[in-house]
Amino acid sequence: MRSHGNSLRSLLEQQHHTNQQIEQMSSLLLHALNNLSPTAPEGTAESAVSQQLPHSRDIFSPNPEKFSGEDS
């Protein structure tokens, strides 16, 4: 039971560390957006950053052939 508690504590510490990193990255991103050209029209900063960020896409793989239990 002690091992389980230690594992949970470790996971909570890792989650806390990850959350701190995300907050730092968000802060840096907001700072970068605010420091873009102040004369740029509204929405330009967001579109400039979104063009630089990779876009996720769904990747589909074909279904594997059903295994009959025999070697090919």
ABEGO torsion letter per residue (X at the ends): XAAAAAAAAAAAAAAAAAAAAAAAAAAAAAAAAAABBAABBBGAAAAAAAAABBBBBBBBBBBBBBBAGBBX
